[in-house]
Amino acid sequence: MDISEQDYQKAVAVVMDCSSGSVSNLQRKLYWGYARAAAAIDRMQEEFIVSPMSASGRRDVYPSDIHQLWKDLNAAKAQAVPEWKDYTVESPRTDGRYQIFANGEQFAADWESPYGFSSAEDGAALIQELITHWSVLGGDPVIEAQEPAPLKLGDLVEPIDHRYTLASGCERYPYAYVVNTNPFQLMSEEGDMYWCCTVEAGGYKLIKSNDQLPEAVSLRMIREGLLAPVEAQEQSHENG
């Protein structure tokens, strides 16, 4: 049963004031018949003002912020729905990409006057008679990608895929320390595997930036001539 918006708002006010989602309470307060009161309560359930009926036949009244959340969600959905225009009545005035509805489906297509719509994927002409509606295609938000900071000595890294995994025979190391940046060189966490990478630093991502290397790694770097003993001592004192 349809009820006017004015009557519906009266019913909402009664429900909120009495904290009762009862149909019979609404009938008593507004002198309504069952059909009108039940229709109002059903709509309130859809709008998250009252809860569905429990097994005991009771409906709870939700806090007002639950209903407001429902309203906000519906407002957001309304903004996301495109404003369709009848293609048989009006065509786009500006060349570009649009959303179209054709043959029961909606998808992006390119408009070029006076030729009409064409496929956004391969540029093939579309059968214009099958297109019934079109709308402006909202652009995705542009997010500028930030360049990651360059890897530095002491950084703990992991490979972005298996091609860059530090390995020795059957032993594979999921993580490694950067022990040189030019050329780019890695060492295992235990210091037992040292590798002058054949790939660039872009094959690795940072796990943790470190100011101090593990002792085993520092000792191996000294043996490889990558770190002088005095540097290792200074590094230890700085972080001690």
Disulfide bonds with the S-S distance in Angstrom:
none
